[in-house]
Amino acid sequence: MFNSIQEIDAPELASWINDESQSFRIIDVREMREIAQGTTPRAEALPLATLPMRLSEFAPDEKLVFICRSGARSAQACVFLKQQGFENVFNLRGGMIGWAHSSLPIVRPEVA
């Protein structure tokens, strides 16, 4: 089921983040308490359980990168979106664990 998912590794995602000509969104599907510990720059919080209710927030042709702790929940998000007709979805291989192992910047979201 997961073999049809496009994946991106942490260094490649970091290069996308640093390239202002790249148009994409990073969606962190972890729970808010996990996201509070830190996430990638430019990430938007959208817990996996809320994804079906928030589908209208995504354009069908939009480039979306999904992240979670290890890559499993974000892969589920990618499968779900592909089933809904979205083609330009990517899973961060290794999730935030892989991101941290690559010594890439971790930001803590501001608490309102």
MDTraj code that builds the backbone (N, CA, C; nanometers):
import mdtraj as md
import numpy as np

residues = "MET PHE ASN SER ILE GLN GLU ILE ASP ALA PRO GLU LEU ALA SER TRP ILE ASN ASP GLU SER GLN SER PHE ARG ILE ILE ASP VAL ARG GLU MET ARG GLU ILE ALA GLN GLY THR THR PRO ARG ALA GLU ALA LEU PRO LEU ALA THR LEU PRO MET ARG LEU SER GLU PHE ALA PRO ASP GLU LYS LEU VAL PHE ILE CYS ARG SER GLY ALA ARG SER ALA GLN ALA CYS VAL PHE LEU LYS GLN GLN GLY PHE GLU ASN VAL PHE ASN LEU ARG GLY GLY MET ILE GLY TRP ALA HIS SER SER LEU PRO ILE VAL ARG PRO GLU VAL ALA".split()
xyz = np.array([
    [0.0815, -0.1189, 0.0000],
    [0.0000, 0.0000, 0.0000],
    [0.0864, 0.1261, 0.0000],
    [0.1979, 0.1258, 0.0741],
    [0.2810, 0.2443, 0.0839],
    [0.3834, 0.2557, -0.0286],
    [0.3951, 0.1539, -0.1149],
    [0.5003, 0.1559, -0.2158],
    [0.4759, 0.2573, -0.3265],
    [0.3558, 0.3104, -0.3390],
    [0.3283, 0.4098, -0.4428],
    [0.3467, 0.5530, -0.3929],
    [0.3942, 0.5685, -0.2707],
    [0.4123, 0.7013, -0.2116],
    [0.5459, 0.7596, -0.2565],
    [0.5409, 0.8872, -0.2963],
    [0.6647, 0.9582, -0.3258],
    [0.7290, 0.9966, -0.1931],
    [0.8588, 0.9746, -0.1815],
    [0.9276, 1.0104, -0.0581],
    [1.0353, 1.1140, -0.0866],
    [1.0638, 1.1910, 0.0159],
    [1.1703, 1.2894, 0.0107],
    [1.2536, 1.2684, 0.1370],
    [1.3865, 1.2791, 0.1247],
    [1.4674, 1.2631, 0.2456],
    [1.4934, 1.4002, 0.3082],
    [1.5443, 1.3980, 0.4299],
    [1.5606, 1.5204, 0.5068],
    [1.6507, 1.6233, 0.4370],
    [1.7685, 1.5847, 0.3858],
    [1.8514, 1.6865, 0.3200],
    [1.7829, 1.7490, 0.1974],
    [1.7080, 1.6694, 0.1216],
    [1.6389, 1.7252, 0.0058],
    [1.5298, 1.8227, 0.0493],
    [1.4537, 1.7871, 0.1536],
    [1.3520, 1.8789, 0.2036],
    [1.4159, 2.0076, 0.2543],
    [1.5290, 1.9961, 0.3209],
    [1.5993, 2.1161, 0.3685],
    [1.6376, 2.2055, 0.2509],
    [1.6787, 2.1463, 0.1391],
    [1.7139, 2.2283, 0.0226],
    [1.5898, 2.2942, -0.0370],
    [1.4755, 2.2242, -0.0328],
    [1.3500, 2.2862, -0.0784],
    [1.3163, 2.4070, 0.0098],
    [1.3312, 2.3895, 0.1414],
    [1.2994, 2.4974, 0.2351],
    [1.3864, 2.6196, 0.2068],
    [1.5118, 2.5961, 0.1740],
    [1.6060, 2.7062, 0.1502],
    [1.5938, 2.7673, 0.0110],
    [1.5181, 2.7035, -0.0782],
    [1.5006, 2.7521, -0.2151],
    [1.3673, 2.8262, -0.2247],
    [1.3742, 2.9574, -0.2252],
    [1.2522, 3.0380, -0.2241],
    [1.1690, 3.0224, -0.3506],
    [1.2264, 2.9653, -0.4563],
    [1.1491, 2.9451, -0.5793],
    [1.0591, 2.8213, -0.5701],
    [1.0816, 2.7382, -0.4683],
    [1.0007, 2.6180, -0.4489],
    [0.8676, 2.6551, -0.3843],
    [0.7590, 2.6090, -0.4438],
    [0.6262, 2.6323, -0.3870],
    [0.5717, 2.5000, -0.3342],
    [0.5575, 2.4908, -0.2035],
    [0.5095, 2.3686, -0.1395],
    [0.4680, 2.4010, 0.0025],
    [0.3965, 2.3080, 0.0643],
    [0.3593, 2.3201, 0.2053],
    [0.4087, 2.1971, 0.2785],
    [0.4512, 2.2159, 0.4028],
    [0.4898, 2.1055, 0.4911],
    [0.3792, 2.0917, 0.5945],
    [0.3235, 1.9721, 0.6048],
    [0.2144, 1.9457, 0.6974],
    [0.2626, 1.8435, 0.8003],
    [0.2661, 1.8845, 0.9265],
    [0.3072, 1.7961, 1.0365],
    [0.1807, 1.7322, 1.0932],
    [0.1688, 1.6008, 1.0778],
    [0.0463, 1.5303, 1.1178],
    [0.0544, 1.4708, 1.2581],
    [0.1562, 1.5063, 1.3344],
    [0.1670, 1.4559, 1.4716],
    [0.0657, 1.5264, 1.5603],
    [0.0511, 1.4768, 1.6811],
    [-0.0344, 1.5407, 1.7804],
    [0.0324, 1.6705, 1.8265],
    [-0.0478, 1.7642, 1.8722],
    [0.0044, 1.8954, 1.9102],
    [0.1121, 1.8866, 2.0179],
    [0.0986, 1.7936, 2.1126],
    [0.2001, 1.7828, 2.2177],
    [0.3344, 1.7386, 2.1593],
    [0.3320, 1.6613, 2.0506],
    [0.4560, 1.6214, 1.9841],
    [0.5155, 1.7391, 1.9073],
    [0.4298, 1.8100, 1.8355],
    [0.4752, 1.9232, 1.7555],
    [0.5371, 2.0299, 1.8456],
    [0.4839, 2.0459, 1.9665],
    [0.5360, 2.1451, 2.0605],
    [0.6823, 2.1196, 2.0948],
    [0.7294, 1.9964, 2.0783],
    [0.8696, 1.9640, 2.1057],
    [0.9621, 2.0115, 1.9945],
    [0.9046, 2.0419, 1.8782],
    [0.9833, 2.0924, 1.7662],
    [0.9434, 2.0279, 1.6356],
    [0.9601, 2.1032, 1.5281],
    [0.9244, 2.0573, 1.3946],
    [1.0183, 2.1224, 1.2938],
    [0.9939, 2.1004, 1.1669],
    [1.0780, 2.1614, 1.0636],
    [1.0378, 2.3069, 1.0443],
    [1.1266, 2.3882, 0.9927],
    [1.0852, 2.5228, 0.9524],
    [0.9728, 2.5131, 0.8486],
    [0.8826, 2.6074, 0.8521],
    [0.7705, 2.6204, 0.7577],
    [0.6604, 2.5162, 0.7757],
    [0.6699, 2.4310, 0.8765],
    [0.5683, 2.3268, 0.8953],
    [0.4395, 2.3851, 0.9517],
    [0.3290, 2.3275, 0.9068],
    [0.1970, 2.3621, 0.9569],
    [0.1446, 2.2429, 1.0359],
    [0.0861, 2.2677, 1.1500],
    [0.0316, 2.1607, 1.2339],
    [-0.1081, 2.1221, 1.1863],
    [-0.1249, 1.9922, 1.1602],
    [-0.2554, 1.9406, 1.1220],
    [-0.2589, 1.7930, 1.1631],
    [-0.2988, 1.7642, 1.2876],
    [-0.2974, 1.6252, 1.3344],
    [-0.3720, 1.5314, 1.2397],
    [-0.3176, 1.4122, 1.2233],
    [-0.3696, 1.3145, 1.1274],
    [-0.5197, 1.2923, 1.1413],
    [-0.5701, 1.2853, 1.2624],
    [-0.7127, 1.2584, 1.2836],
    [-0.8021, 1.3670, 1.2248],
    [-0.7483, 1.4882, 1.2068],
    [-0.8291, 1.5980, 1.1541],
    [-0.8204, 1.6105, 1.0019],
    [-0.7337, 1.5345, 0.9397],
    [-0.7096, 1.5479, 0.7962],
    [-0.8367, 1.5335, 0.7110],
    [-0.9200, 1.4312, 0.7327],
    [-1.0395, 1.4203, 0.6478],
    [-1.1314, 1.5419, 0.6554],
    [-1.1380, 1.6045, 0.7717],
    [-1.2257, 1.7211, 0.7891],
    [-1.1653, 1.8477, 0.7299],
    [-1.0368, 1.8463, 0.7022],
    [-0.9681, 1.9679, 0.6562],
    [-0.9172, 1.9556, 0.5134],
    [-0.9669, 1.8553, 0.4424],
    [-0.9232, 1.8283, 0.3057],
    [-0.9408, 1.9495, 0.2150],
    [-1.0444, 2.0283, 0.2376],
    [-1.0724, 2.1439, 0.1520],
    [-0.9660, 2.2523, 0.1635],
    [-0.8765, 2.2406, 0.2610],
    [-0.7701, 2.3390, 0.2782],
    [-0.6543, 2.3183, 0.1807],
    [-0.6604, 2.2104, 0.1022],
    [-0.5540, 2.1791, 0.0074],
    [-0.6054, 2.1908, -0.1353],
    [-0.5228, 2.2492, -0.2221],
    [-0.5550, 2.2545, -0.3642],
    [-0.5082, 2.1230, -0.4279],
    [-0.5854, 2.0670, -0.5212],
    [-0.5495, 1.9377, -0.5809],
    [-0.4117, 1.9347, -0.6466],
    [-0.3640, 2.0481, -0.6986],
    [-0.2343, 2.0514, -0.7670],
    [-0.1204, 2.1020, -0.6787],
    [-0.1504, 2.1261, -0.5521],
    [-0.0515, 2.1780, -0.4583],
    [0.0515, 2.0714, -0.4214],
    [0.1781, 2.1124, -0.4081],
    [0.2831, 2.0207, -0.3636],
    [0.2808, 2.0179, -0.2115],
    [0.2591, 1.8979, -0.1548],
    [0.2446, 1.8813, -0.0104],
    [0.3463, 1.7810, 0.0410],
    [0.4152, 1.8168, 0.1472],
    [0.5091, 1.7257, 0.2134],
    [0.4532, 1.6981, 0.3522],
    [0.4316, 1.5708, 0.3832],
    [0.3776, 1.5319, 0.5132],
    [0.4887, 1.4765, 0.6002],
    [0.4865, 1.5172, 0.7277],
    [0.5882, 1.4717, 0.8224],
    [0.5217, 1.4232, 0.9506],
    [0.5911, 1.3336, 1.0187],
    [0.5497, 1.2875, 1.1519],
    [0.6763, 1.2480, 1.2265],
    [0.6646, 1.1670, 1.3269],
    [0.7811, 1.1280, 1.4067],
    [0.8762, 1.0380, 1.3275],
    [0.8212, 0.9310, 1.2670],
    [0.9074, 0.8331, 1.2003],
    [0.8774, 0.8136, 1.0522],
    [0.7668, 0.8669, 1.0057],
    [0.7291, 0.8506, 0.8652],
    [0.6066, 0.7639, 0.8443],
    [0.5567, 0.6974, 0.9487],
    [0.4421, 0.6067, 0.9339],
    [0.3099, 0.6819, 0.9218],
    [0.2836, 0.7739, 1.0129],
    [0.1572, 0.8496, 1.0061],
    [0.1535, 0.9395, 0.8829],
    [0.2664, 0.9982, 0.8500],
    [0.2689, 1.0840, 0.7314],
    [0.2477, 1.0008, 0.6047],
    [0.2946, 0.8753, 0.6039],
    [0.2673, 0.7870, 0.4906],
    [0.1179, 0.7587, 0.4804],
    [0.0515, 0.7402, 0.5942],
    [-0.0940, 0.7213, 0.5940],
    [-0.1630, 0.8436, 0.5349],
    [-0.1163, 0.9616, 0.5706],
    [-0.1738, 1.0850, 0.5164],
    [-0.1561, 1.0899, 0.3651],
    [-0.0386, 1.0509, 0.3171],
    [-0.0128, 1.0499, 0.1729],
    [-0.1055, 0.9524, 0.1010],
    [-0.1225, 0.8329, 0.1567],
    [-0.2117, 0.7341, 0.0968],
    [-0.3537, 0.7899, 0.0907],
    [-0.3997, 0.8492, 0.1995],
    [-0.5347, 0.9052, 0.2038],
    [-0.5517, 1.0126, 0.0968],
    [-0.4565, 1.1045, 0.0864],
    [-0.4697, 1.2107, -0.0125],
    [-0.4644, 1.1568, -0.1551],
    [-0.3800, 1.0578, -0.1787],
    [-0.3766, 0.9958, -0.3117],
    [-0.5120, 0.9322, -0.3451],
    [-0.5741, 0.8696, -0.2466],
    [-0.7071, 0.8111, -0.2677],
    [-0.8107, 0.9184, -0.2992],
    [-0.7858, 1.0397, -0.2535],
    [-0.8776, 1.1516, -0.2782],
    [-0.8440, 1.2257, -0.4080],
    [-0.7454, 1.1753, -0.4815],
    [-0.7110, 1.2337, -0.6107],
    [-0.5931, 1.3290, -0.6112],
    [-0.5270, 1.3467, -0.4985],
    [-0.4091, 1.4334, -0.4928],
    [-0.2880, 1.3546, -0.5425],
    [-0.2095, 1.4146, -0.6309],
    [-0.0950, 1.3447, -0.6889],
    [0.0396, 1.3955, -0.6383],
    [0.0452, 1.5218, -0.5989],
    [0.1722, 1.5865, -0.5688],
    [0.1997, 1.5849, -0.4182],
    [0.1962, 1.4635, -0.3594],
    [0.2174, 1.4487, -0.2155],
    [0.3449, 1.3696, -0.1892],
    [0.4161, 1.4100, -0.0876],
    [0.5443, 1.3488, -0.0524],
    [0.5464, 1.3163, 0.0964],
    [0.6131, 1.2073, 0.1304],
    [0.6331, 1.1660, 0.2685],
    [0.7793, 1.1913, 0.3053],
    [0.8029, 1.2553, 0.4208],
    [0.9400, 1.2733, 0.4674],
    [0.9911, 1.1394, 0.5194],
    [1.0825, 1.0790, 0.4454],
    [1.1400, 0.9498, 0.4837],
    [1.2116, 0.9627, 0.6178],
    [1.1727, 0.8803, 0.7144],
    [1.2358, 0.8823, 0.8463],
    [1.1760, 0.9844, 0.9411],
    [1.0861, 1.0683, 0.8912],
    [1.0174, 1.1657, 0.9753],
    [1.1118, 1.2588, 1.0494],
    [1.0646, 1.3076, 1.1627],
    [1.1447, 1.3996, 1.2436],
    [1.2671, 1.3300, 1.3023],
    [1.2608, 1.1991, 1.3181],
    [1.3800, 1.1264, 1.3651],
    [1.4909, 1.1417, 1.2613],
    [1.4578, 1.1181, 1.1337],
    [1.5558, 1.1349, 1.0262],
    [1.6031, 1.2783, 1.0128],
    [1.5099, 1.3722, 1.0309],
    [1.5446, 1.5147, 1.0247],
    [1.6475, 1.5474, 1.1329],
    [1.6223, 1.5032, 1.2554],
    [1.7142, 1.5307, 1.3674],
    [1.8488, 1.4618, 1.3455],
    [1.8475, 1.3375, 1.2950],
    [1.9727, 1.2652, 1.2696],
    [2.0566, 1.3341, 1.1626],
    [1.9919, 1.4105, 1.0764],
    [2.0641, 1.4853, 0.9725],
    [2.1122, 1.6204, 1.0238],
    [2.0901, 1.6475, 1.1538],
    [2.1331, 1.7725, 1.2189],
    [2.0764, 1.8962, 1.1504],
    [1.9503, 1.8859, 1.1089],
    [1.8828, 1.9979, 1.0442],
    [1.8070, 2.0795, 1.1489],
    [1.7748, 2.2051, 1.1178],
    [1.7123, 2.2921, 1.2187],
    [1.5740, 2.2443, 1.2628],
    [1.5546, 2.2488, 1.3918],
    [1.4250, 2.2161, 1.4521],
    [1.3746, 2.3435, 1.5183],
    [1.2518, 2.3794, 1.4844],
    [1.1926, 2.5006, 1.5419],
    [1.0786, 2.4623, 1.6338],
    [1.0609, 2.5427, 1.7350],
    [0.9486, 2.5221, 1.8266],
    [0.8402, 2.6215, 1.7910],
    [0.7205, 2.5720, 1.7688],
    [0.6130, 2.6639, 1.7298],
    [0.5794, 2.7606, 1.8431],
    [0.5344, 2.8788, 1.8037],
    [0.4916, 2.9760, 1.9032],
    [0.3582, 2.9318, 1.9608],
    [0.3439, 2.9470, 2.0902],
    [0.2193, 2.9109, 2.1572],
    [0.1369, 3.0378, 2.1738],
    [0.0129, 3.0327, 2.1253],
    [-0.0736, 3.1515, 2.1333],
    [-0.1286, 3.1674, 2.2732],
])
top = md.Topology()
chain = top.add_chain()
for i, resn in enumerate(residues, 1):
    res = top.add_residue(resn, chain, resSeq=i)
    for name in ("N", "CA", "C"):
        top.add_atom(name, md.element.get_by_symbol(name[0]), res)
traj = md.Trajectory(xyz[None], top)
